[in-house]
């Protein structure tokens, strides 16, 4: 079985926008991935198909390595600095008169 050698993002131009410098740019939508195997075979997986303002052309961009995010830190609940347990409300006994 062949192994994946390269992965490309498959993108389609689905519109245009103007950047803050006033230049008109293409708006790309990621529609899937294109895989090149180490035996030079290839295949693609489409996640979506653009409709409307799509001319049928697909651009392939070499996938950039993802930046690793730092692991989320967990914090312990704050300690009771006075050495006392916090009070927990207990429900009233059944049949008691409640104001609501």
ZAVEXDO-922891 format. One record per residue: residue number from 1; residue in three letters; x, y, z of N, C-alpha, C in turn. Coordinates in nm, 2 decimals. Atoms other than C-alpha are relative to their C-alpha. Last residue first. Example, Ala and Ser with C-alpha at 12.3 -4.5 7.8 and 13.67 -1.06 7.14 Angstrom:
BEGIN
fiba / fido / neast / nnorth / nup / caeast / canorth / caup / ceast / cnorth / cup
2 / SER / -0.09 / -0.11 / 0.00 / 1.37 / -0.11 / 0.71 / -0.08 / 0.11 / 0.08
1 / ALA / 0.09 / -0.12 / 0.00 / 1.23 / -0.45 / 0.78 / 0.09 / 0.12 / 0.00
***
This chain:
BEGIN
fiba / fido / neast / nnorth / nup / caeast / canorth / caup / ceast / cnorth / cup
100 / UNK / 0.01 / 0.00 / 0.15 / -4.28 / 3.07 / 4.53 / -0.07 / -0.12 / -0.06
99 / UNK / 0.07 / -0.13 / 0.05 / -4.29 / 3.16 / 4.90 / -0.02 / 0.00 / -0.15
98 / UNK / -0.10 / -0.08 / 0.08 / -4.23 / 2.80 / 5.00 / -0.07 / 0.12 / -0.05
97 / UNK / 0.06 / -0.11 / 0.08 / -4.43 / 2.64 / 5.28 / 0.11 / 0.08 / -0.07
96 / UNK / -0.02 / -0.13 / -0.06 / -4.27 / 2.31 / 5.38 / -0.06 / 0.11 / -0.08
95 / UNK / 0.12 / -0.05 / -0.07 / -4.43 / 1.99 / 5.25 / 0.02 / 0.13 / 0.07
94 / UNK / 0.13 / 0.01 / 0.08 / -4.10 / 1.82 / 5.15 / -0.11 / 0.05 / 0.09
93 / UNK / 0.07 / 0.13 / -0.01 / -3.80 / 1.95 / 5.35 / -0.13 / 0.00 / -0.07
92 / UNK / 0.09 / 0.01 / -0.11 / -3.62 / 2.26 / 5.22 / -0.07 / -0.14 / 0.01
91 / UNK / 0.14 / -0.03 / 0.04 / -3.33 / 2.21 / 4.98 / -0.09 / -0.01 / 0.13
90 / UNK / 0.08 / 0.13 / 0.01 / -2.98 / 2.23 / 5.12 / -0.14 / 0.03 / -0.03
89 / UNK / 0.14 / -0.02 / -0.03 / -2.75 / 2.52 / 5.03 / -0.07 / -0.14 / 0.00
88 / UNK / 0.08 / 0.05 / 0.11 / -2.38 / 2.43 / 5.05 / -0.15 / 0.01 / 0.04
87 / UNK / 0.13 / 0.05 / -0.03 / -2.15 / 2.62 / 5.27 / -0.08 / -0.04 / -0.12
86 / UNK / 0.11 / -0.09 / 0.05 / -1.79 / 2.64 / 5.18 / -0.13 / -0.06 / 0.03
85 / UNK / 0.07 / 0.05 / 0.12 / -1.56 / 2.44 / 5.39 / -0.10 / 0.10 / -0.04
84 / UNK / 0.14 / 0.04 / -0.02 / -1.33 / 2.63 / 5.62 / -0.06 / -0.06 / -0.13
83 / UNK / 0.00 / 0.13 / -0.06 / -0.95 / 2.64 / 5.62 / -0.14 / -0.05 / 0.03
82 / UNK / 0.03 / -0.01 / -0.14 / -0.95 / 3.02 / 5.58 / -0.01 / -0.14 / 0.06
81 / UNK / -0.11 / -0.05 / -0.07 / -0.78 / 3.02 / 5.24 / -0.02 / 0.00 / 0.15
80 / UNK / 0.06 / -0.08 / -0.10 / -1.04 / 2.80 / 5.08 / 0.11 / 0.04 / 0.09
79 / UNK / 0.00 / 0.06 / -0.13 / -0.84 / 2.68 / 4.78 / -0.07 / 0.09 / 0.10
78 / UNK / -0.07 / -0.08 / -0.10 / -0.93 / 2.80 / 4.44 / -0.02 / -0.07 / 0.14
77 / UNK / 0.09 / -0.10 / -0.06 / -1.04 / 2.53 / 4.20 / 0.07 / 0.07 / 0.11
76 / UNK / 0.08 / 0.06 / -0.11 / -0.74 / 2.37 / 4.03 / -0.10 / 0.10 / 0.05
75 / UNK / -0.03 / -0.05 / -0.13 / -0.63 / 2.52 / 3.70 / -0.09 / -0.07 / 0.10
74 / UNK / 0.11 / 0.01 / -0.09 / -0.61 / 2.35 / 3.37 / 0.04 / 0.05 / 0.13
73 / UNK / -0.04 / 0.02 / -0.14 / -0.38 / 2.47 / 3.10 / -0.12 / -0.01 / 0.09
72 / UNK / 0.07 / -0.08 / -0.09 / -0.47 / 2.42 / 2.74 / 0.04 / -0.03 / 0.15
71 / UNK / 0.10 / 0.08 / -0.07 / -0.19 / 2.27 / 2.54 / -0.08 / 0.09 / 0.10
70 / UNK / -0.04 / 0.05 / -0.13 / -0.01 / 2.53 / 2.33 / -0.11 / -0.08 / 0.07
69 / UNK / 0.05 / -0.08 / -0.11 / -0.13 / 2.54 / 1.98 / 0.05 / -0.05 / 0.13
68 / UNK / 0.05 / 0.07 / -0.12 / 0.08 / 2.38 / 1.71 / -0.04 / 0.10 / 0.10
67 / UNK / -0.07 / -0.05 / -0.11 / 0.09 / 2.57 / 1.38 / -0.05 / -0.08 / 0.12
66 / UNK / 0.08 / -0.07 / -0.10 / -0.03 / 2.36 / 1.10 / 0.08 / 0.05 / 0.12
65 / UNK / 0.00 / 0.07 / -0.13 / 0.22 / 2.28 / 0.82 / -0.08 / 0.08 / 0.10
64 / UNK / -0.10 / -0.05 / -0.10 / 0.12 / 2.45 / 0.50 / -0.01 / -0.08 / 0.13
63 / UNK / 0.05 / -0.02 / -0.13 / -0.06 / 2.25 / 0.23 / 0.11 / 0.04 / 0.09
62 / UNK / -0.07 / 0.09 / -0.09 / 0.06 / 2.30 / -0.12 / -0.04 / 0.03 / 0.15
61 / UNK / -0.10 / -0.07 / -0.08 / -0.21 / 2.49 / -0.30 / 0.07 / -0.10 / 0.09
60 / UNK / -0.06 / 0.08 / -0.10 / -0.41 / 2.35 / -0.58 / 0.11 / 0.07 / 0.07
59 / UNK / -0.14 / -0.03 / -0.02 / -0.65 / 2.57 / -0.78 / 0.05 / -0.09 / 0.11
58 / UNK / -0.05 / 0.03 / -0.14 / -0.98 / 2.43 / -0.91 / 0.15 / 0.04 / 0.00
57 / UNK / -0.14 / 0.01 / -0.02 / -1.17 / 2.58 / -1.21 / 0.04 / -0.03 / 0.14
56 / UNK / -0.04 / 0.14 / 0.01 / -1.54 / 2.51 / -1.26 / 0.15 / -0.02 / 0.01
55 / UNK / -0.03 / 0.03 / 0.14 / -1.63 / 2.88 / -1.32 / 0.05 / -0.14 / -0.03
54 / UNK / -0.12 / 0.09 / 0.02 / -1.80 / 2.92 / -0.98 / 0.02 / -0.03 / -0.14
53 / UNK / -0.11 / -0.08 / 0.07 / -2.04 / 3.21 / -0.90 / 0.13 / -0.08 / -0.02
52 / UNK / 0.02 / -0.14 / 0.03 / -2.34 / 2.99 / -0.82 / 0.11 / 0.06 / -0.08
51 / UNK / 0.11 / -0.02 / 0.09 / -2.24 / 2.66 / -0.67 / -0.01 / 0.15 / -0.02
50 / UNK / 0.05 / -0.13 / 0.01 / -1.92 / 2.54 / -0.51 / -0.12 / 0.01 / -0.10
49 / UNK / -0.01 / -0.04 / 0.14 / -1.89 / 2.17 / -0.45 / -0.06 / 0.14 / -0.01
48 / UNK / 0.11 / -0.09 / 0.05 / -1.80 / 2.06 / -0.10 / 0.01 / 0.03 / -0.14
47 / UNK / 0.09 / -0.01 / -0.11 / -1.58 / 1.81 / 0.08 / -0.12 / 0.08 / -0.03
46 / UNK / 0.07 / -0.13 / 0.00 / -1.40 / 1.69 / -0.23 / -0.10 / 0.00 / 0.12
45 / UNK / 0.12 / 0.01 / -0.08 / -1.15 / 1.41 / -0.18 / -0.06 / 0.14 / 0.01
44 / UNK / 0.05 / -0.12 / -0.06 / -0.87 / 1.38 / -0.44 / -0.13 / -0.04 / 0.08
43 / UNK / 0.14 / 0.00 / -0.01 / -0.65 / 1.10 / -0.56 / -0.04 / 0.12 / 0.07
42 / UNK / 0.06 / -0.11 / -0.07 / -0.29 / 1.04 / -0.67 / -0.15 / -0.02 / 0.01
41 / UNK / 0.14 / 0.00 / 0.02 / -0.05 / 0.78 / -0.78 / -0.06 / 0.12 / 0.07
40 / UNK / 0.04 / -0.10 / 0.10 / 0.32 / 0.87 / -0.78 / -0.15 / -0.01 / -0.04
39 / UNK / -0.01 / 0.07 / 0.12 / 0.42 / 0.56 / -0.58 / -0.04 / 0.08 / -0.12
38 / UNK / -0.14 / 0.02 / 0.03 / 0.48 / 0.79 / -0.28 / 0.03 / -0.09 / -0.12
37 / UNK / -0.06 / 0.12 / -0.07 / 0.12 / 0.90 / -0.30 / 0.15 / -0.02 / -0.03
36 / UNK / -0.10 / 0.06 / 0.09 / 0.00 / 1.25 / -0.40 / 0.07 / -0.11 / 0.08
35 / UNK / -0.11 / 0.08 / -0.06 / -0.32 / 1.36 / -0.22 / 0.09 / -0.06 / -0.11
34 / UNK / -0.05 / 0.08 / 0.11 / -0.56 / 1.64 / -0.33 / 0.13 / -0.07 / 0.06
33 / UNK / -0.14 / 0.02 / 0.00 / -0.78 / 1.79 / -0.06 / 0.04 / -0.09 / -0.12
32 / UNK / -0.05 / 0.13 / -0.02 / -1.12 / 1.95 / -0.05 / 0.15 / -0.01 / 0.01
31 / UNK / 0.11 / 0.10 / 0.03 / -1.34 / 2.25 / -0.13 / 0.05 / -0.14 / 0.02
30 / UNK / -0.06 / 0.14 / 0.00 / -1.14 / 2.53 / 0.03 / -0.11 / -0.10 / -0.02
29 / UNK / 0.06 / 0.09 / -0.09 / -1.30 / 2.86 / -0.08 / 0.06 / -0.14 / -0.01
28 / UNK / -0.02 / 0.15 / 0.02 / -1.09 / 3.13 / -0.24 / -0.08 / -0.07 / 0.11
27 / UNK / 0.03 / 0.07 / -0.13 / -1.18 / 3.50 / -0.26 / -0.01 / -0.15 / -0.03
26 / UNK / 0.09 / 0.11 / 0.01 / -0.99 / 3.67 / -0.54 / -0.03 / -0.06 / 0.14
25 / UNK / -0.06 / 0.14 / -0.02 / -0.85 / 4.01 / -0.48 / -0.10 / -0.10 / -0.02
24 / UNK / 0.09 / 0.11 / 0.01 / -0.93 / 4.37 / -0.58 / 0.07 / -0.13 / 0.00
23 / UNK / -0.03 / 0.10 / 0.11 / -0.68 / 4.62 / -0.45 / -0.11 / -0.11 / 0.00
22 / UNK / 0.08 / -0.03 / 0.11 / -0.80 / 4.92 / -0.24 / 0.02 / -0.10 / -0.12
21 / UNK / -0.07 / -0.09 / 0.09 / -0.52 / 4.90 / 0.00 / -0.08 / 0.04 / -0.12
20 / UNK / 0.00 / -0.13 / -0.06 / -0.76 / 4.77 / 0.27 / 0.09 / 0.10 / -0.08
19 / UNK / -0.08 / 0.00 / -0.12 / -0.84 / 4.47 / 0.05 / 0.01 / 0.15 / 0.05
18 / UNK / -0.10 / -0.10 / 0.01 / -1.12 / 4.46 / -0.20 / 0.07 / 0.01 / 0.13
17 / UNK / 0.01 / -0.10 / -0.11 / -1.31 / 4.14 / -0.24 / 0.10 / 0.10 / -0.02
16 / UNK / -0.11 / -0.10 / 0.00 / -1.38 / 3.89 / -0.52 / -0.03 / 0.09 / 0.12
15 / UNK / 0.04 / -0.14 / -0.01 / -1.59 / 3.57 / -0.54 / 0.12 / 0.09 / 0.00
14 / UNK / 0.15 / -0.02 / -0.01 / -1.60 / 3.20 / -0.54 / -0.04 / 0.14 / 0.01
13 / UNK / 0.03 / -0.14 / -0.01 / -1.25 / 3.11 / -0.66 / -0.15 / 0.02 / 0.00
12 / UNK / 0.07 / -0.05 / 0.11 / -1.21 / 2.74 / -0.59 / -0.02 / 0.15 / 0.02
11 / UNK / 0.08 / -0.12 / -0.02 / -0.96 / 2.57 / -0.37 / -0.06 / 0.05 / -0.13
10 / UNK / 0.07 / -0.03 / 0.12 / -0.81 / 2.22 / -0.34 / -0.09 / 0.12 / 0.03
9 / UNK / 0.13 / -0.05 / -0.02 / -0.56 / 2.20 / -0.06 / -0.06 / 0.03 / -0.14
8 / UNK / 0.03 / -0.13 / 0.06 / -0.26 / 1.99 / -0.15 / -0.14 / 0.04 / 0.04
7 / UNK / 0.14 / -0.03 / -0.01 / -0.11 / 1.69 / 0.04 / -0.02 / 0.15 / -0.05
6 / UNK / 0.03 / -0.15 / 0.00 / 0.22 / 1.54 / -0.04 / -0.15 / 0.01 / 0.01
5 / UNK / -0.13 / -0.07 / 0.02 / 0.38 / 1.19 / 0.00 / -0.03 / 0.15 / 0.02
4 / UNK / 0.02 / -0.13 / 0.04 / 0.09 / 0.98 / 0.13 / 0.13 / 0.07 / 0.00
3 / UNK / 0.02 / -0.10 / -0.10 / 0.18 / 0.62 / 0.16 / -0.01 / 0.14 / -0.06
2 / UNK / -0.08 / -0.12 / 0.01 / 0.13 / 0.34 / -0.09 / -0.03 / 0.10 / 0.11
1 / UNK / 0.08 / -0.12 / 0.00 / 0.00 / 0.00 / 0.00 / 0.09 / 0.12 / 0.00
***
